[in-house]
Amino acid sequence: MALIVQKYGGSSVADADRIKAVRDRIKRTVAAGNQVVVVVSAMGKTTDGLVALAESVSANHDQTLEEIAAKERETDLLLATGEQITIALLSMALQAVGQPAIALNGSQVRVVTEPNHTRARILYVEPKTIQAALALGKVVVIAGFQGVAIDEATGLPSTEITTLGRGGSDTSAVAIAAAIEADVCEIYTDVPGILTTDPRIVPKAQMLDQITCDEMLELASLGAKVLHPRSVEIARNFGVKMCVRSSWLDDAGTVITSPRNGTGNLKTLEVNRFVEKVSIDYDQVKIALLHIPDRPGIASQLFQSLADQGINVDLIIQAVQETEGVNDIAFTIQKKQLQLAELVTRSLELGASLVTVDANVAKISIIGVGMIGRPGVAAKMFLALAEAGINIQMISTSEIKISCVIAATDGEMAIAALQKAFDVPVQEEQTSVNSSINVHNKRPVRGVALDRNRARIAVQRVPDRPGMAAKILEQLAEQNISLDMIVQSQSDRDVNEIAFTVAITDLAKAETALKQVASDLGYGEVSCDGDISKVSIVGSGMIHQSGIAARMFGALADAGINIEMIATSEIKVSCVVRDKQAEQALQLIHQEFDLSGDRAIEVPSVLKK
């Protein structure tokens, strides 16, 4: 007998017929001798409808942070009703065919969360109620996406309903699977498994039999909608076996693999130690092109020329500039390739106002899981460096690593500062993201993701001194706003520009928070752009091949698509483009890396655009 958690998304339970189909699958699973816990989302587009309803009755003026917080509390109360409808109907459907079942909402199960509305993180799940129902032979049907806030004064669950943020039912399912020590957590969705990209944009997207947790984390955080990144974080931390399967077919699906055996604390499910270790790499040289023309093809020409000479680029940053029509591009390489890389870069005559070379740099990194999705982790890193008097020259972020380029002479101080801040060990920089994976025998790019739910904020004229990045990010962390792409321009004067992307739903709050302290912190204008999208490639094999980023940039340049921001990590390259060109960009990149299969993936009609 296996203990199985099954999660069904909104389209899987969109109407009475789909609920009956889910019921039949559950009943077959029980008949095979298994115990089953089911986690469900709201039916179809119910949550979207509730959000629209809330907006229709809400004030339309510029709200204060206090007014925003009050609205978020009522929003949680409203949105939690969607899943409660689904659990009641599914439980009724199971009972109607003779299968004992019980429906429970998040507060009844005691999915206990932080006291943050609209995007609370799970502290713990009390398993006793679930286990008691299973012992009576019942299927336990649980509302995903919701929980109950802890009372910080007493340390006990309160009566305040919280929600986990959009896609939170995945997080609920894996958290529950960890708490009850389930044998497997099956995520039933609209496609047969994890695909190389969205089949609604590229019909012949290819299905992957397996994918690593690290790769899945990046794809999920970049807008691949099959799994929420927080669910993968929990699976990685607690060794939960996951399988993504179609709710419409009986295919085997995609298994998500991880070498981790599970070392998390079940009393702090989503607030485990996010930073696991610190690493430093002294074998780095930085080359920067300042005030380079902002037009299609610049990045492609630069990085293809470097790739043609066998130069393997590590970090790449393209930052926005206050001056319209220009950008900065900076990148790092190994020291042994400096002479050739400098020769290639200077010979291209790309129109930069200045090309600078700095061989006295190091890359200091914190490594862990879910750092970008956790407000405050990057700010804590930057603050620790600032307090040690260390200035940050470049920033690179991913789901599993945050890296800063600093002066090499500051390396030892940086290690000591981060060890003290995060209480973690130091490791030598690794040349492979995961040594247990044979990356040489698979494609360097495993998937292409498109995130159209992002907005960009640029903070201009930021004083170029230690601590400014930390102070800016702290303002956002205090509002529980997560950042993903963070880039900093290269300075040839005494100020920088810092730009980052946030969820578009957080744009107004982030803008308000930053503008109200601009004069106190001494930076300039805060500009926002909600008309952008982020397209990314992911693959743990990219680090072993030169020219991967250049191919991506070239595919966009050939179509006249301008790249407005670039940020890279070992297993990811992300570009910001205009939203109207987003789908075309994804299609071109997918084609460039030959990721299509030999047949079209059928998408249920209820999901088609």
C-alpha positions in Angstrom: 0.0 0.0 0.0 1.3 3.4 -1.0 0.4 6.8 0.5 -0.2 9.1 -2.5 -0.9 12.8 -2.7 -2.7 13.9 -5.9 -3.1 17.5 -6.8 -5.6 18.7 -9.5 -5.5 22.2 -10.9 -8.4 24.4 -11.9 -8.9 23.1 -15.4 -9.0 19.5 -14.1 -12.0 20.4 -12.0 -13.5 23.1 -14.2 -17.0 21.6 -14.3 -19.2 18.7 -13.1 -17.9 16.4 -15.8 -14.3 17.1 -15.0 -14.9 16.6 -11.3 -16.5 13.2 -12.1 -13.4 12.2 -14.2 -11.1 13.2 -11.3 -13.4 11.2 -9.0 -13.0 8.1 -11.2 -9.2 8.4 -11.3 -9.1 8.7 -7.5 -11.4 5.7 -7.0 -9.1 3.6 -9.3 -6.1 4.7 -7.2 -7.8 3.6 -4.0 -9.0 0.3 -5.6 -5.4 -0.5 -6.4 -4.7 -0.6 -2.6 -3.5 2.9 -2.0 -4.4 5.6 0.5 -5.1 8.9 -1.2 -5.0 12.6 -0.2 -6.2 15.0 -2.8 -5.4 18.7 -3.0 -7.5 20.8 -5.4 -7.6 24.3 -6.8 -10.6 26.5 -7.5 -12.8 25.5 -10.5 -11.7 26.8 -13.8 -11.2 30.5 -13.8 -13.0 31.1 -10.5 -10.1 32.8 -8.9 -9.7 35.2 -11.8 -13.4 36.0 -11.5 -13.1 36.7 -7.8 -10.1 39.0 -8.4 -12.0 40.9 -11.0 -15.0 41.2 -8.7 -12.7 42.6 -5.9 -11.2 45.1 -8.3 -14.7 46.3 -9.4 -15.7 47.3 -5.9 -12.3 48.6 -4.7 -11.1 52.2 -4.5 -9.4 53.5 -7.6 -7.2 56.1 -6.0 -3.5 55.8 -5.1 -3.6 53.8 -2.0 -1.3 54.1 1.0 0.7 51.0 2.2 -1.8 50.7 5.1 -4.8 50.7 2.7 -3.1 48.1 0.5 -2.5 45.8 3.6 -6.1 46.1 4.6 -7.3 45.2 1.1 -4.9 42.2 1.0 -6.5 40.8 4.2 -10.0 40.9 2.7 -8.7 39.5 -0.6 -7.5 36.4 1.1 -10.9 36.0 2.8 -12.6 36.2 -0.7 -10.2 34.1 -2.7 -10.2 31.2 -0.2 -13.9 30.5 -1.1 -13.0 29.2 -4.5 -11.2 26.1 -3.3 -13.9 25.4 -0.7 -16.4 25.0 -3.4 -14.2 22.4 -5.2 -13.5 20.3 -2.1 -17.1 20.1 -1.2 -18.2 19.0 -4.7 -15.4 16.5 -5.2 -16.1 14.9 -1.8 -19.8 14.7 -2.6 -18.9 13.1 -6.0 -16.7 10.4 -4.2 -19.4 9.7 -1.6 -22.0 9.3 -4.4 -20.1 6.3 -5.8 -19.5 4.6 -2.4 -16.0 6.0 -1.7 -15.8 7.5 1.8 -14.3 11.0 1.7 -14.1 14.2 3.7 -13.5 17.7 2.6 -11.2 20.0 4.7 -10.2 23.6 4.2 -6.7 24.9 5.0 -7.6 26.1 8.5 -9.3 22.7 9.3 -6.2 20.8 8.3 -4.1 23.4 10.1 -1.8 24.5 7.2 -0.2 27.1 9.4 1.5 30.0 7.7 3.3 33.2 8.3 1.0 36.2 9.1 1.4 37.6 5.6 -1.6 38.0 3.4 -1.8 37.1 -0.4 1.6 35.3 -0.4 2.0 33.6 3.0 4.6 30.9 3.4 3.9 27.6 5.1 5.4 27.1 8.6 4.0 23.6 9.2 1.2 21.2 8.5 -0.5 19.4 11.4 -0.8 15.8 10.0 -3.1 14.3 12.7 -6.4 15.2 11.1 -5.4 13.8 7.8 -4.0 10.6 9.3 -7.1 10.0 11.4 -9.3 10.3 8.3 -7.1 8.0 6.3 -7.2 5.4 9.1 -11.0 5.3 8.7 -10.6 4.5 5.0 -11.5 8.0 3.7 -10.1 9.9 0.8 -9.1 13.3 2.3 -9.9 16.2 0.0 -8.0 19.4 0.9 -8.3 22.9 -0.3 -5.1 24.1 -1.8 -3.7 27.6 -1.9 -4.8 28.5 1.6 -3.9 28.2 5.3 -4.3 29.9 8.6 -1.9 32.5 10.0 0.1 31.9 13.1 -0.5 34.3 16.0 3.0 35.7 16.7 2.0 36.7 20.2 1.0 33.1 21.3 2.8 31.0 18.7 -0.5 29.2 18.0 -2.7 29.2 14.9 -5.0 32.2 14.7 -8.3 32.6 13.0 -6.9 34.7 10.1 -7.2 33.0 6.7 -4.2 33.4 4.5 -3.5 32.4 0.9 -0.2 31.3 -0.6 -0.2 33.3 -3.8 -1.2 32.2 -7.3 -0.2 28.6 -8.0 -0.2 27.9 -4.3 -2.1 24.6 -4.6 1.1 23.0 -5.9 2.9 24.3 -2.7 0.0 23.0 -0.5 0.2 19.5 -2.1 4.0 19.1 -1.7 4.0 20.5 1.8 1.2 18.1 2.8 3.1 15.2 1.2 6.2 16.1 3.2 4.2 16.4 6.5 2.5 13.0 6.1 5.6 11.3 4.6 3.8 10.4 1.4 5.4 8.0 -1.0 4.8 10.2 -4.0 3.2 13.6 -4.9 1.5 13.5 -8.3 0.7 16.8 -9.9 -2.0 16.4 -12.4 -2.1 19.2 -15.0 -3.2 20.1 -18.5 -0.2 18.6 -20.4 1.4 15.1 -20.3 4.4 16.3 -18.3 7.2 18.8 -18.2 7.7 20.2 -21.7 10.5 22.1 -23.3 8.2 25.1 -23.6 4.5 26.1 -23.6 2.7 24.0 -26.1 0.1 26.7 -26.7 2.9 28.8 -28.2 5.0 25.9 -29.7 2.6 23.0 -30.4 5.5 20.5 -31.0 7.1 21.2 -27.6 8.9 18.1 -26.5 8.1 16.2 -23.3 11.0 15.4 -20.9 11.0 12.0 -19.1 13.1 13.4 -16.3 14.3 16.8 -15.1 16.5 17.9 -12.2 15.1 19.9 -9.3 17.5 22.7 -10.1 16.4 22.9 -13.7 12.8 22.7 -12.7 13.2 25.4 -10.2 14.5 27.8 -12.8 11.8 26.9 -15.3 9.1 27.2 -12.7 10.4 30.6 -11.4 10.6 31.9 -15.0 6.9 31.4 -15.7 6.6 27.8 -16.8 3.2 27.2 -15.4 3.2 23.5 -14.9 4.7 23.8 -11.3 5.1 26.5 -8.8 8.7 27.0 -7.8 7.9 26.9 -4.1 6.6 23.4 -4.5 9.9 22.3 -6.1 11.8 24.0 -3.2 9.9 21.9 -0.7 10.4 18.7 -2.7 14.1 19.4 -2.9 14.4 20.2 0.8 12.4 17.2 2.0 13.2 14.5 -0.6 9.5 14.4 -1.8 9.2 12.3 -4.9 7.3 14.3 -7.5 5.7 13.2 -10.8 3.9 15.6 -13.2 1.2 13.8 -15.2 -1.8 14.6 -17.4 -5.2 14.7 -15.8 -6.6 13.9 -19.3 -4.4 10.9 -20.2 -2.8 7.9 -18.5 0.8 8.6 -19.6 3.7 8.1 -17.2 4.5 11.8 -17.1 7.8 13.5 -16.0 9.8 12.6 -12.9 11.6 15.4 -11.1 14.9 14.2 -9.7 17.1 15.4 -6.9 20.2 14.0 -5.2 18.9 15.4 -1.9 17.6 12.9 0.7 15.7 15.5 2.6 17.2 17.6 5.5 14.4 20.1 6.1 12.6 20.8 9.4 8.9 20.0 9.2 8.2 22.8 11.8 9.6 25.4 9.4 8.5 23.9 6.0 9.0 27.0 3.8 11.3 29.0 6.1 14.2 26.6 6.2 17.7 27.8 5.8 17.6 29.3 2.3 21.3 29.7 2.0 23.3 26.5 2.3 26.8 27.7 1.5 29.1 30.5 0.3 31.5 30.1 -2.6 34.1 32.4 -4.1 35.9 32.3 -7.5 39.0 34.4 -7.9 39.6 33.2 -11.5 37.5 36.0 -12.9 38.1 39.0 -15.2 35.5 41.6 -15.9 35.1 43.4 -19.2 32.6 46.2 -19.5 31.3 48.1 -22.5 29.7 51.4 -21.3 27.0 53.4 -23.1 26.7 51.0 -26.0 23.9 51.7 -28.5 20.6 50.1 -27.6 19.7 48.3 -30.8 19.1 44.7 -32.0 22.2 42.6 -32.7 24.8 44.2 -30.4 24.8 41.4 -27.8 24.7 38.8 -30.6 27.7 40.3 -32.4 29.7 40.6 -29.2 29.1 37.2 -27.7 29.2 35.3 -31.0 32.6 36.8 -31.8 33.8 35.6 -28.4 32.3 32.2 -28.9 34.0 31.9 -32.3 37.3 32.2 -30.5 36.4 29.5 -28.0 36.0 32.0 -25.1 33.5 30.8 -22.5 31.7 33.6 -20.8 30.5 33.2 -17.2 28.3 36.1 -16.1 26.6 38.5 -18.5 24.8 41.6 -17.4 23.1 44.1 -19.7 21.7 47.0 -17.6 19.4 49.9 -18.4 20.8 53.5 -18.4 19.2 56.8 -17.5 20.4 58.1 -20.9 17.9 56.9 -23.5 19.2 54.8 -26.4 22.2 53.3 -24.6 22.9 50.3 -22.3 25.9 48.8 -20.5 27.1 45.3 -21.1 29.5 43.6 -18.7 30.7 40.0 -18.6 33.2 37.9 -16.8 35.6 35.3 -18.2 38.5 33.2 -16.9 41.8 35.0 -16.5 43.6 32.8 -19.0 41.3 34.1 -21.8 41.7 37.8 -20.9 44.2 38.8 -23.7 42.2 37.2 -26.5 38.8 38.4 -25.1 40.0 42.0 -24.8 41.4 41.9 -28.4 38.1 40.5 -29.8 36.0 43.0 -27.8 38.0 46.1 -28.8 38.3 45.1 -32.5 34.5 45.0 -32.9 33.9 48.8 -32.7 30.4 48.4 -31.3 30.0 52.1 -30.5 30.7 51.9 -26.7 31.9 55.2 -25.2 34.4 53.2 -23.1 35.7 49.6 -22.8 37.1 48.8 -19.4 39.0 45.7 -18.2 39.4 44.7 -14.5 41.5 41.7 -13.6 41.3 42.4 -9.9 37.8 40.9 -9.3 36.3 37.9 -7.7 32.8 36.4 -7.8 31.3 35.8 -4.3 28.1 33.7 -4.2 25.5 32.4 -1.8 24.0 29.1 -2.8 20.7 27.6 -1.8 17.1 27.1 -2.7 14.3 29.6 -3.2 16.4 32.7 -2.4 15.0 34.9 -5.1 11.4 34.0 -4.2 12.1 34.9 -0.5 12.1 38.7 0.1 15.1 39.8 2.0 17.7 37.2 1.2 19.4 39.2 -1.5 19.1 42.3 0.7 20.7 40.5 3.6 23.6 39.5 1.4 24.1 43.0 0.1 23.8 44.5 3.6 26.5 42.1 5.0 28.9 43.2 2.2 28.1 46.8 2.7 28.7 46.6 6.5 32.2 45.2 5.6 32.8 48.2 3.3 32.6 46.1 0.2 31.2 47.6 -3.0 29.3 45.5 -5.5 30.2 45.8 -9.2 27.9 43.2 -10.7 24.9 41.3 -9.6 23.6 38.0 -10.9 20.5 36.1 -9.6 18.9 32.7 -10.0 16.8 30.4 -7.9 19.8 28.6 -6.6 22.5 31.2 -6.5 23.0 34.9 -6.0 26.4 36.2 -7.1 28.2 39.5 -6.8 31.4 40.6 -8.5 33.6 42.5 -6.1 37.3 43.6 -5.9 39.5 40.5 -5.4 41.2 42.2 -2.5 37.9 42.2 -0.7 37.5 38.4 -1.1 38.4 37.3 2.4 36.4 40.0 4.0 33.4 39.1 1.9 33.6 35.4 2.8 33.8 36.3 6.5 30.9 38.7 6.3 28.6 36.2 4.5 29.6 33.3 6.8 28.6 35.5 9.7 25.4 36.7 8.2 24.1 33.2 7.1 26.1 30.9 9.4 27.1 28.6 6.5 30.3 26.9 5.3 32.5 28.0 2.4 33.2 25.8 -0.6 35.5 26.3 -3.6 33.7 27.4 -6.7 32.4 24.3 -8.6 32.7 23.9 -12.4 29.5 21.9 -12.4 26.1 22.7 -11.0 25.4 19.2 -10.0 28.2 16.6 -10.2 25.9 13.7 -10.0 24.3 14.6 -13.3 26.0 13.6 -16.5 25.4 16.9 -18.4 27.7 16.0 -21.2 25.2 13.4 -22.5 22.3 15.7 -22.9 21.3 18.9 -24.6 22.7 22.0 -23.1 19.3 23.8 -23.2 16.5 21.8 -21.6 13.7 24.3 -21.8 12.7 27.8 -22.9 10.4 29.8 -20.6 8.4 32.9 -21.1 7.2 35.1 -18.2 4.7 37.8 -19.3 3.6 38.6 -15.7 6.7 40.8 -14.9 7.3 44.5 -14.7 10.6 46.3 -14.6 11.6 49.0 -12.1 14.7 51.1 -12.7 16.2 53.2 -9.9 18.3 55.9 -11.4 21.3 57.9 -10.1 22.0 55.5 -7.2 25.2 56.7 -5.4 28.0 54.3 -6.2 28.9 53.3 -2.6 28.6 50.2 -0.4 25.1 49.6 1.0 22.9 51.3 -1.6 21.7 48.1 -3.2 20.9 46.7 0.2 18.9 49.7 1.3 16.9 49.7 -1.9 16.1 46.0 -1.6 15.3 46.3 2.1 12.4 48.6 1.2 10.9 45.9 -1.0 11.6 43.1 1.5 9.6 45.0 4.2 6.6 44.9 1.8 7.1 41.2 1.2 7.9 41.8 -2.5 10.1 39.3 -4.3 12.5 40.2 -7.0 14.0 38.0 -9.7 16.2 39.7 -12.3 18.5 42.2 -10.6 21.1 44.1 -12.7 23.3 47.0 -11.9 24.9 49.3 -14.5 28.6 49.8 -14.7 29.8 53.1 -13.4 32.2 55.5 -15.1 31.0 58.3 -12.7 29.8 58.3 -9.1 26.3 56.9 -9.7 24.7 53.7 -11.0 21.3 52.5 -12.2 19.8 49.4 -10.5 17.0 47.7 -12.3 15.0 44.6 -11.4 11.8 42.8 -12.3 8.9 42.1 -10.0 5.5 40.4 -10.4 3.3 42.9 -12.2 0.8 42.6 -9.3 3.5 44.1 -7.1 4.4 47.0 -9.3 2.2 49.7 -7.6 3.3 48.7 -4.1 7.0 48.5 -5.1 6.8 51.9 -6.8 5.1 53.5 -3.8 7.7 52.0 -1.4 10.7 53.2 -3.4 9.4 56.7 -4.2 8.6 57.5 -0.6 12.2 57.0 0.5 14.0 58.3 -2.6 15.0 61.6 -1.0 16.1 60.0 2.2 18.3 57.5 0.5 19.6 59.9 -2.1 18.7 58.3 -5.4 16.9 59.7 -8.4 13.9 58.9 -10.4 12.1 55.5 -10.0 10.8 54.5 -13.5 8.4 51.6 -14.1 7.6 49.6 -17.2 4.8 47.0 -17.3 5.0 46.4 -21.0 7.9 43.9 -20.9 8.3 40.1 -20.8 11.2 37.9 -19.8 12.3 35.0 -22.0 14.9 32.5 -20.7 16.8 29.3 -21.5 17.6 26.8 -18.8 19.9 23.8 -18.8 22.6 22.4 -16.5 24.7 21.5 -19.5 25.2 25.2 -20.6 28.2 25.8 -18.4 30.2 23.2 -20.4 29.7 24.8 -23.8 30.7 28.2 -25.1 28.4 30.2 -27.4 25.0 29.1 -25.9 24.0 32.7 -24.9 25.3 34.0 -28.3 23.0 31.6 -30.1 20.1 32.9 -28.1 21.0 36.5 -28.7 21.5 35.8 -32.4 18.1 34.2 -32.9 16.5 37.4 -31.5 18.8 39.8 -33.4 18.0 38.1 -36.7 14.3 38.9 -36.1 15.0 42.5 -35.2 14.0 41.9 -31.5 15.9 44.2 -29.2 17.2 42.9 -25.9 16.6 45.4 -23.1 18.2 43.6 -20.1 20.3 40.4 -19.8 21.1 38.4 -16.7 22.8 35.0 -16.5 23.7 32.2 -14.1 25.4 28.9 -14.6 22.2 27.2 -15.8 20.1 30.2 -17.1 20.2 33.1 -19.5 17.3 35.6 -19.3 16.5 38.5 -21.6 13.9 41.2 -21.2 12.1 42.1 -24.5 9.0 44.1 -25.4 5.8 42.2 -24.5 4.4 42.4 -28.0 7.4 40.4 -29.3 7.5 37.9 -26.4 5.8 34.9 -28.1 7.8 35.3 -31.3 11.0 35.5 -29.2 10.2 32.2 -27.4 9.4 30.4 -30.7 12.6 31.6 -32.3 14.8 30.5 -29.4 13.0 27.1 -29.1 13.7 26.6 -32.8 17.3 27.7 -32.5 18.1 24.9 -30.0 16.1 22.3 -31.9 13.9 21.4 -29.0 10.7 20.4 -30.9 9.4 16.9 -30.9 7.8 15.0 -33.8 4.2 15.5 -32.8 2.0 18.3 -31.6 1.0 18.2 -27.9 -2.8 18.3 -27.6 -4.0 21.1 -25.3 -7.5 20.8 -23.9 -9.9 23.1 -25.6 -10.8 24.8 -22.3 -7.2 26.1 -22.1 -6.8 27.4 -25.6 -6.5 31.1 -26.2 
